[in-house]
Amino acid sequence: CPFCDEPLPKNPSKKLSELLLYFKEYPGVQKREDSVNSLALYLPFSTTASFCQQHQDEKIVIPNGIKKGWPTKIDFRNLPKRIKKHFSRLTDICEGTIASNFLTIATLEWKKQGSKLRNITNELSTFEIEQPGYYGVKGFEIIFDTLHRHFLSPHLLNSTTEYAKPLPIEYYVRRVLLPETALCLIAEDLKLSPNDVQVRKTLDESRKYGVALFPDEEACLNESSDEEDERLNRSNERKRQIAKKSLLLRDGKEEHYDETISTEKNIDTRLIKSGVKSKMHQKSVEISEPMPIVPIKSGDRKIIKQTGEQGEILLDEVDLNTDQSVKN
């Protein structure tokens, strides 16, 4: 590899080959003179990290997974129907008639750390448990959407909320119902019971393989246009949240992130540092979903508002000449 000097796979995928050509012609690319690699080039690590991760996956992670017999193709179009077949078992888990190790872990984590679990560091450190084994990120999106559409539907929302307590309902879906669904799907593939230790072992060991082989791409589901639009909206919002967490973590701002506040790239992060969250809580504003923060220029001032079910909230007013807050 011209960027990390690690060996490339002997038979790289078409996507990897195209990426290599792309980065070789990337604006600002420079030759590295201090390397024994005659093909060595330099670009910032943040630019080439995904490429280097992919060639390592293609050389090591994917071949090892294939040797273990994990699938190289999955019928994602049919996945929602397969998930629905397991709604009965998932309902039993909600009602407590079937024990769930994932529920036990999630409840203990919540009791121990509570709202701190929404901090970026905790989210990313435990995000792995949400990955459905070899079904990958593509499978994650479909499973999450199918569960969301059923268990958070108008006629089940109240009961699911009660079953989830003390956990927030979306946290419950991601940390309990989603991995339980993954167990059911893998058990079905292996023709074993979801309680079989081999099923859980496969789920845990095949996560990196799934992420490598089935990355974040839109699945072609056989749905009506309205359902597809709804699915894409939820999927895209979820992706934006994950992307923001990764960006903030990379920039060293994890201590300022909270899921209850959605920040756009060009908004000054001092809004979060200066106690916007606590002011919101003092006003008893309940935010069930991230709300957009909108900057509006008015003369020589920038007015920053947040709009939601409770109406508009004035977060800050900034003098464009001094970049200082003028809000009392």
Buried (B, 14 or more C-beta within 10 A) or exposed (E): BBBBEEEBBEEBBEEBEEBBEEBEEEEEBEEBEEEEBEEBBBBEEEEBBEBBBBBBBBBBBBEEBEEEEBBEEBEBEEBBEBBEEBBEBBBEBBEEEBEBEBBEBBBEBBEEEEEEBBBBBBBBEBBEBBBBBBBBBBBBBBBBBBBBBBBBEEEBEEEBBEBBEEBBBBBBBBBBBBBBBBBBBBBBBEEBEBEBEEBBEBBEBBBBBBBBBBBBEEBEBEBEEEBBEBBBEBBEEBEEBBEBBEBBBEEEBBEBBBBBBBBEEEBBEEBBEBEBBEEBEEEEBEBEEBBEBBBEEEEEBBBBBBEBEBEEBEBBBBEEEEEEBEEE
